[in-house]
Amino acid sequence: MSVPLSILDLVSISEGSTARDGIAASMDSARSADRLGFHRLWFAEHHNTPNLASSATALLISQAASVTERIRLGSGGVMLPNHAPLMVAEQYGTLANMHGDRIDLGLGRAPGTDMMTAQALSRSSAEPQAFARSIYDLQGWFSETGTAHSVPIVSAVSAGTEVPIWVLGSTVNGASIAGQLGLPFSLASHFAPDQLDEALRVYRDAFTAEAPTAQIDEPYVMAGINVMVADTNEQAAREFTVIEQMFHDTLTGQRRKIQPPVDPDTLIGQGGKDNPMLCVKAVGAPQTVRAQLEKFVERTGADELITTTYAYDPAVRDRSLQLLAETWF
């Protein structure tokens, strides 16, 4: 039986477009994802990035929830060092009150930006013990009493919402934290694959359902993978150059919006083609992608996959989602 497929959206902004355009296209994709049967749609927090409009995850989730009916919505994730935990509880508790039991809260310890911007955003510590304490408090604010565990502060708006919490990570450190807290783990293998296999082992070995923060009885992994599906392998490879150019820009310090696809051969030797950060991918015609996804599930034992797809033309992304759904569900 196929594992559930979900979507990670960073709300990309193509060259010649605006943040408004990117958000509108993202909401159109949310409608499609809901209709096509994807399990959840998460938005990832990023700042000071000219090609992404995903800095305010709670607002994006609320808008996506208002244009969908079934799909789960959440953060992939909220970068906790940038936020006061009480504010996160109140925002996501409000979302749960507005949109019902469809809201997830994925939490990460990275700032999701450069160091200068991180200093402007910083509100709490990324140290593992502080991160764990914040999660424990968040669970208290989401509980029936609405009271944090470490401070006697009540949040009426989040009380009783029981918003599920996930830990995001790309290394053995994040995996260990998720396991020790007894929480589901979302592995950022779509851009940080170096410790993929070791992180999975560490998470499963460290997992305990006896932790006071535990929300599940056994380990649950959602692994990230880059996906581009087109009618032919050649078309998909060309469209995949969009993200290859994006990663090359990041490595070389170029601050451009999402660029149009190019002939893949033009990227050879430029650091974009075959970037090791993008080695976890499924790119090709529908049956090609299905085989690649099945191989990745077999390798990782993932309980769920979360896919990320960049396209210069939003219609290409929506076509990829349609073909993916048709070949997987």
C-alpha positions in Angstrom: 0.0 0.0 0.0 1.3 3.4 -0.9 2.2 5.8 1.9 0.4 9.1 2.1 1.8 12.0 0.0 1.9 15.5 1.3 3.2 18.9 0.0 5.6 21.5 1.3 5.1 24.9 -0.2 7.5 27.8 0.1 5.4 30.1 -2.0 7.9 30.9 -4.7 8.0 34.2 -6.6 8.9 33.9 -10.3 10.9 36.5 -12.2 8.5 39.1 -13.4 6.0 38.3 -10.7 5.2 39.7 -7.2 4.7 38.2 -3.8 1.0 38.8 -4.4 1.2 36.7 -7.5 3.1 33.9 -5.7 0.5 33.8 -2.9 -2.4 33.6 -5.4 -0.7 30.8 -7.3 -0.1 29.0 -4.0 -3.7 29.1 -3.1 -4.7 27.8 -6.5 -2.3 24.9 -5.9 -3.9 24.3 -2.4 -7.3 23.9 -4.1 -5.8 21.4 -6.5 -4.0 19.5 -3.7 -7.2 19.2 -1.7 -9.2 17.9 -4.7 -6.4 15.5 -5.8 -6.2 13.7 -2.5 -2.9 14.9 -1.0 -2.8 14.3 2.8 -1.4 17.6 4.1 -0.1 20.9 2.9 2.6 22.7 4.9 4.2 26.1 4.5 7.8 26.6 5.4 9.0 29.8 7.2 11.7 31.8 5.4 12.9 35.4 5.7 14.9 37.9 3.7 14.6 35.7 0.6 13.6 37.5 -2.6 12.2 34.4 -4.3 10.0 33.1 -1.5 6.8 34.6 0.1 6.5 32.2 3.0 7.5 34.3 6.0 4.1 34.3 7.8 3.0 30.7 8.0 0.0 31.2 10.1 -1.5 33.7 7.7 -0.9 31.4 4.7 -2.4 28.4 6.5 -5.5 30.3 7.4 -6.0 31.5 3.8 -5.3 27.9 2.4 -7.8 26.5 5.0 -10.4 28.9 3.8 -10.2 27.7 0.2 -10.0 23.9 0.9 -12.2 21.4 2.6 -10.3 18.2 3.5 -6.6 18.5 3.4 -4.6 19.1 6.6 -2.8 22.4 6.8 0.3 23.2 8.8 3.8 24.7 9.2 6.8 23.0 7.9 7.7 24.7 10.0 7.6 27.5 12.5 11.2 28.4 13.3 10.8 28.6 17.1 13.8 30.8 17.9 12.1 33.5 15.9 8.9 33.5 18.0 7.7 33.7 21.6 6.1 30.3 22.3 3.0 31.8 23.8 2.4 33.8 20.6 2.8 30.6 18.5 0.2 28.8 20.8 -2.2 31.7 20.4 -1.8 31.8 16.6 -2.2 28.1 16.0 -4.9 27.8 18.6 -6.8 30.5 16.8 -6.3 28.6 13.5 -7.7 25.4 15.1 -10.7 27.4 16.4 -11.3 28.9 13.0 -10.7 25.9 10.8 -11.2 22.8 13.0 -9.1 19.7 13.4 -7.0 20.2 10.3 -4.1 22.2 11.7 -0.5 20.9 12.4 2.3 22.7 14.1 5.8 21.7 12.8 8.6 23.2 14.8 12.3 23.8 13.9 15.3 25.1 15.7 16.9 26.8 12.7 16.2 30.5 12.0 15.2 29.9 8.4 17.3 32.9 7.2 20.7 34.5 7.3 22.4 35.4 10.6 21.7 39.2 10.3 18.0 38.6 9.8 18.0 35.9 12.5 19.3 38.5 15.0 16.5 40.9 14.0 13.9 38.1 14.5 15.4 36.2 17.5 13.1 35.9 20.5 14.1 32.6 22.1 16.9 30.1 22.4 17.6 27.3 19.9 19.4 25.3 22.5 17.9 21.8 22.7 16.7 22.0 26.3 15.0 25.3 25.8 13.4 24.0 22.6 12.1 21.0 24.5 10.7 23.2 27.3 9.0 25.4 24.8 7.3 22.3 23.3 6.2 21.2 26.7 4.7 24.6 27.3 3.0 24.7 23.9 1.4 21.3 24.7 0.1 22.8 28.0 -1.4 25.8 26.2 -3.1 23.4 23.7 -4.4 21.2 26.6 -7.9 21.4 28.2 -6.6 23.7 30.9 -4.7 26.0 28.5 -1.9 26.4 31.1 1.8 26.1 30.4 3.8 23.7 32.4 6.7 26.0 33.3 4.9 29.3 33.7 1.4 29.9 35.2 0.0 31.6 32.1 -3.3 30.6 30.6 -4.2 30.9 26.9 -7.9 30.7 26.5 -7.8 30.8 22.7 -5.6 27.7 22.4 -7.1 25.7 25.4 -8.5 22.4 24.3 -7.4 22.6 20.7 -4.8 19.8 21.1 -2.9 20.9 18.0 -0.5 18.1 16.9 3.2 19.1 17.2 5.9 17.8 15.0 9.7 18.2 15.2 11.5 19.2 12.1 15.2 18.4 11.5 17.9 17.5 9.0 20.6 16.0 11.4 21.0 13.4 14.1 20.5 16.2 16.7 17.0 17.0 15.5 16.2 13.4 15.2 17.3 12.7 18.7 15.2 15.5 20.1 12.1 14.3 18.2 12.6 10.7 19.5 13.3 11.7 23.1 10.1 13.8 23.1 8.0 11.0 21.6 6.9 13.2 18.7 6.6 12.6 14.9 9.7 13.6 13.0 9.7 15.5 9.6 13.1 15.0 8.0 14.4 17.7 5.7 16.0 15.3 3.3 14.9 17.3 0.3 17.7 19.8 0.9 19.9 18.3 3.6 20.4 14.6 2.7 23.8 14.0 4.3 22.6 12.5 7.5 19.4 11.0 6.1 20.0 7.3 7.0 21.7 8.0 10.3 19.1 10.5 11.4 16.3 7.9 10.8 18.2 5.4 12.9 18.8 7.8 15.7 15.2 8.9 15.8 13.8 5.4 15.9 16.4 4.3 18.5 15.8 7.4 20.7 12.0 7.2 20.4 10.1 6.8 23.7 6.3 6.9 24.2 7.0 7.4 27.9 8.1 11.0 27.6 5.7 13.6 29.1 5.6 15.3 25.7 4.8 12.1 23.8 1.9 12.3 21.4 2.3 9.0 19.5 2.9 5.4 20.5 5.5 4.5 18.0 7.9 6.4 15.7 6.4 8.2 12.7 8.6 9.7 9.9 7.7 12.1 7.2 10.6 12.4 4.8 11.1 15.3 2.3 11.8 14.7 -1.4 12.0 17.0 -4.4 9.5 16.1 -7.1 8.9 17.1 -10.7 6.5 15.1 -12.9 5.9 15.9 -16.6 4.6 14.0 -19.6 8.2 12.8 -20.5 11.4 12.3 -18.6 13.0 15.0 -20.8 10.4 17.6 -20.0 10.7 16.9 -16.3 14.5 17.2 -16.4 14.2 20.6 -18.1 11.6 21.8 -15.5 13.8 20.6 -12.7 16.5 23.1 -13.7 14.3 25.7 -12.0 15.3 24.5 -8.5 18.8 23.7 -9.7 19.3 27.3 -10.7 17.7 28.4 -7.4 20.2 26.4 -5.3 23.1 27.6 -7.5 22.0 31.2 -6.8 22.0 30.5 -3.1 25.5 29.0 -3.2 26.9 31.9 -5.3 25.0 34.7 -3.4 22.8 35.7 -6.3 19.5 37.2 -5.1 17.2 36.5 -8.0 13.6 35.4 -8.2 12.7 32.0 -9.6 14.2 31.7 -13.1 12.7 30.0 -16.2 13.8 26.5 -17.0 16.8 26.0 -19.2 18.5 23.2 -21.2 19.9 20.9 -18.4 23.2 20.6 -20.3 23.9 24.3 -19.8 24.1 23.8 -16.0 26.9 21.2 -16.2 30.0 22.4 -14.5 28.2 25.4 -13.0 27.5 23.9 -9.6 23.8 23.7 -10.2 23.5 20.4 -12.1 23.7 17.3 -9.9 23.9 19.4 -6.7 24.4 16.9 -3.8 21.9 18.9 -1.8 19.2 17.9 -4.3 20.1 14.2 -4.6 16.8 13.2 -2.9 14.5 13.6 -5.8 12.0 12.0 -8.1 12.0 13.6 -11.5 10.5 12.2 -14.7 7.4 10.9 -16.4 4.7 9.5 -14.0 5.9 5.9 -13.9 9.5 7.0 -13.6 8.6 9.1 -10.6 6.5 6.4 -9.0 9.4 4.0 -9.2 11.8 6.6 -7.6 9.3 7.3 -4.8 8.8 3.7 -4.1 12.6 3.2 -3.9 12.9 6.1 -1.5 10.2 4.7 0.7 11.9 1.3 0.7 15.2 2.9 1.6 13.9 5.0 4.5 10.9 3.1 5.7 9.1 6.5 5.8 5.5 6.5 7.0 4.7 9.5 4.8 6.5 11.6 2.1 6.3 15.4 1.8 7.1 16.6 -1.7 8.4 20.0 -2.8 8.0 21.2 -6.3 9.4 24.5 -7.8 8.2 25.8 -11.2 8.6 29.1 -13.0 5.1 28.7 -14.4 2.5 27.8 -11.8 0.7 25.7 -14.4 3.7 23.4 -14.6 3.6 22.9 -10.9 -0.1 22.1 -10.9 0.4 19.7 -13.8 3.1 18.0 -11.8 0.7 17.6 -8.9 -2.0 16.2 -11.1 0.3 13.6 -12.7 1.7 12.7 -9.3 -1.7 12.1 -7.8 -2.8 10.1 -10.8 0.2 7.7 -10.6 0.3 7.4 -6.8 -3.3 7.4 -5.4 
